[in-house]
């Protein structure tokens, strides 16, 4: 009976660059928890062996995981070609451009259907990546964009039913909230009970531009001397950012317990220069946090300036500091936080996965 059921399920491979704790990777874990496993037998493959934080969670969810990297890492396309030939997937769903290009070029006969999720604006990619993407993009049977801003760039290459927009959402899994959760989160991070706490989540990279946030926070401390800034994440700019940081800044590193930390913060902040649709922002809004974020990518699609928080231009420490100063007022935070929680009711990870599976059904039927 099991064998009959296996044969009726479509075999699907999700292909990613890494399985670290970034937003795009977290989406895979969120979606697999809501996937229709009666219709789709899902496996995951990834390229970078050192980015494996989510592998145990995927395995616990009953998903086979294949690491394509290792030494020598440049041979991963050969391992991908062998995996595709051996497993004979019906559909390959790619995330991130470099693995996607490889899948488009290496898929053999019979060729699996190819679906790609576009998480970022093309302008973010390096020039060789953009060229390789452009040359192979039409091999996709369907593309899913995480925001309308991302879709606008994709649509210039090919419009129509081929392209869908799916706003994914967080899956906080019953994360704690309330006064007890706030006290526990602050105790975990060593934060004073009465301090104004600004938090951010993201890799420490130029794209996320925590340097601008540090400059803005230094200005905020001039009027709020007890304020604290918590940076969750790691990355290549950590040493440089630590050297820039002044008083009241805590580098918390990469954390698996972000939903449990959010209740300890008063304001969520993103100083990014580029975004598709940040999962960290959606998690913060679902936790009832008001936010100060840069108006880039798909961010304005889910946060209205002056309602759930403040939108500011990227790379402007003065504007960022002024917005953070506005949210130092508890009454403003309470109003915007309530609006953020209400807005987050539309963030539906289960509904997003159903929308993705409708794309699967369409391309498999053709």
N, C-alpha and C positions, 0 to 999 in steps of 0.2 A: 504493500500500500504506500509506503514511504517513497519507493522508487517511482510509482505512478505520479505522486504529487510533485516530486522533483522535476519530472519531465514536463509537467504542465506549467511550471514556474519559469519566467524569463530569467536568464542568468545575466546579472548586471555587475559590472566592475566600476567602482568609484576610484578615480585615479587622481592623486594629489602630489604636490611637491614634498610636503612633510605632514606630520601628524603632531605638531607641537600645540601650544595652547593659544594660537592666534585665532582671530575671529572667523576666518574662512574655514579653518580646520574644525573649530568648535561646531560650526554649522553641520558638518558631516555627522558628528556624534548626536547632535540634537535631532537631525532628520532620521537617522537610523532607528531611533527610539520610537518613531511614529510611522515607519515604513510599513507598507502592506506586504508582510513576509509570506502571505499565502499566494501572492501573485509574483513576487520578485525575490529571487535568491541573490542577495547582495554580498559582494566581496569588496575589499578595499586594498589598493596598492599605493605605495608611496616611495619616493626616491631617496630622501635624505635620512640615513639611519640614525643620526643624532637627534632628529626631531621626531621622537617616538612617545611623547608623554601621553597621548590618547590611545595608544595601542592596547593597554590593559582594559580600558573602558569599552573599546570596540569588541575585544575578545569576550568580555563579560556579557556583552549584548548578543553573543553568538555569531559574530561576523568574522569570517576568515580574513586575515590580514597578511599581505605579501610585501616584504621589503625588497625593493629593487636595487638599492644602493649597496654600500659595502666597498671593500677594496678590491680592485680599483673602481672608484665610483663612476668613472666615465663609461663603464660598460653597462650601465643600467638600461640603455635603450635595447641592448641585445637581450637582457633579461625580460624586458617588457614584451619584446617580440615573441620570445619563447612562451611566456605566460599566456599571451593572447592565442597562440597556436594550440597550446595544451588545453586551455580551459574553454575555448570556443564560446565566448560570451555572445549573447544576443545584443547587448547594448553596453557601450562604454561611456560613462559620464565623467568628463574631465573637469578638473578645477586647477587653475593656474596655467599660464600660457605655454611654458616650456614642455611639461608633460603632455599637454594637449597637442602641441605640434608633433611630438613623437608618436602619439597614438594615431593621428591622422595619416602619418606617413608609413607607419608600420603595420596597420591593420591589414591582415591578409584576406584570403578568400575562403569561405564566404565572409564578406566584410561585416562586422557588427555595426549596428546603428550607432552614430556618434552624437552625443548631446554634450554641450559645453556650458558651464556656468561662468559668466563674466562677473568677476567680483570688483574690478577696478576700471578706472578710466584708462584708455589706451595710452594717454600721454605719460602715464607713470612708467610704462615699460621702456627698457633700453631699446635703442634703435634696431639692433639685430633681432631682438625679440619681436618688435613690431613688424619688421619685414617678414620674418618667418610666419608670424601669425597671419599677416595679410595674404601671403601666398597660399596658405592651406585652409583658410577660414571657411571657404565655401564647401569644404568636405564635411562640415558639420551638418547633420540632419536637422538639428534644432539648437538654438541658443537661448539660455535663460539669463537675464540680467537682474542683478540684485536691487536695482533702483532705476527710476526713469532717467536719471542723469547718466548712468552707465549705458542704458539702452539707446540714448540719443547718439552716442558715439558709435555703437554697434550698428544702428539702423542706417547709418550713412553707407555701410558696406553691403547691406542687403536687408530690405524691409519685408513686412508681411507676416504671415502666420509662423514663419520660421523663427521669429523672435518673440519671446514672452518676458514679461516683468513679474517677478515673484519677490515680494517683500518677506524675507524670512523673519523669524522672531526668536527670542531667547527661550530657553527651557530651564527655568530656575529650580525646578524639581522640589517645590515646597521649601525654598530657602527661608531661614528664620527672619522674623521682623519684630518690631516693637521694642520697648525699652530694654528688655533683657538682652535681646540680640544686639542692641546698640552698645550696651555696657560690655558684652562679651567681645565684640569686634574691637572696641577701643582698648580693652585689656590685652587682646592678642597683639595689637600693634604698638602698645605702650603710649597711647594718645591720652592727653589730659581730658577729663570729663567735660569741662566747660569750654574747650577751645573750638574755634571755627576750623573745620577740617575740610579741605579740598582734596579730592582724589581723582586719579586718572589711571587708565589701564591701556597698555599698548607697548609694543616693542620699542626699544630705545634706538630709534632710527631717525634719519633726516626727514622722512615722510611724516612722522608723528610730531616732529618739531617741539620736543619738550624744552628746548632752549628758550623759545619764546615764552612758554609757560613759566619757567624759572624766573625770567626777567619780570614777568607780570606779577608773579607771587612776591618777589622782593618789593615791588611797589605796594602791593596789598599789605605787607607786613608793616609798612610805615604807618598805616592807620589801624591795623589789627595786629599788634605785636605778638599776641599769643597764637596766631593762626598757624596751622600746620598744613603741609602739602605731602601727600602720599603718592609715590609713583610705583605702580605695580607693573612689572615687566623687566625684561633684560634685553641686551642687544649690543651692537658694536660701538655705540656712542656712550656707554655707561661711564667710562672713566672721564671722558670729556665733560659730561653732564655733572658728575660728582664734583669736578673741579669748579664748575660754574655755580653750584648750589650754595645758597647762603643759609641762614638760620631757619630752623623749623621744617626742614625738608627731610623726608624719610624715603629711602630707596628700599622698597619691600621685596624686590626680586620677583621672579616668576612664581605665581601662586595658583594652586588648584582650587582654592576656597574663596574666590572672588565674591560669589553671591553671599557668603556669610560675612564678608568684610564690608559690603556696601551699607548696611544699616549704621555703621559707625561713622559714616561720612555725612557732611552737610550739603556739599555741592559736588557734582561730577563735572569734570572739565576735559575737553579734547582740544588740543591746539594744532591739529593736523593740517598739513598743506594739501593733502589729497585723501579722499575716502571714496569707497563705493557706497556701502551702507554699514556703519559700524555696529557690530553686535554689542560691544561694550556699552555704547550709548543706550541701546534698547534695554539691556539688562538694568542699567541705572534707572531708567524711566520706570521700568516695571517694579523697581524697588521703592519708587516714590521719591527719587532724588531730583531736584531741579538741576539744570545743566547749563554750563557756559561752553559753547562749542563753536568752532569755526564753520562758516557757511560754505562748505565745500561738498562736492559730489552729491550724494543722496541725502545728506543731513537735513536740509530744509524740507524734505518730503515728510519727515516724521516729527520735527520740532518747529513750532511756530514762535517766532521772536516775540518775547514779552508774555508768552502764555505758559509754556512748559519750561522756559529758561530764556537764555539770551544767545543770539547768533552774532558773531563778530567776524571781521575779515581776518584771513590768515596772516601771520607774520607781523602782527601789530600789538606789541606788549602793552601799550597805553590803553587801547580799547579793551583788551582782555582784562587788564587790571581793573578798569572802571566797571566792567560787567560783574566781575567777582566781588567788587566792593558793594555793588547794588544788592547782591545776594547775601551780604553779611547781615542784612536785616532779617530777623527770624520770621516776621510776618510775610515778607516777600517770598522767602523760602517755602513757607507752609502753603501759600497759595499756588506757587508754581509746582511744588512737589505733588500736590493733590491733582493738578491738571496733568502732570506727567504720568501719574499712575492711571488716571482715567484714559489718557491717550494710548497707553500700553495695552489696553484691552483689545486693540486691533492687531497686536503683534501675535500672530497665531502660528506657531511652528508646525502644529499638526495640519492646519490648513495649507501652509506653504508646501509641506511634503505631498499633500494630496494634489496640489497644483503641479508639482514636479512630475508626479506619476501620471497625470493626464497628458503631459508632454510625452512621457515614455509610451503610453498607450497609443498616441497618435502616430509616433514615428515607427513603432513596431508594426502597426497595422498597414503601413504603406509599403 
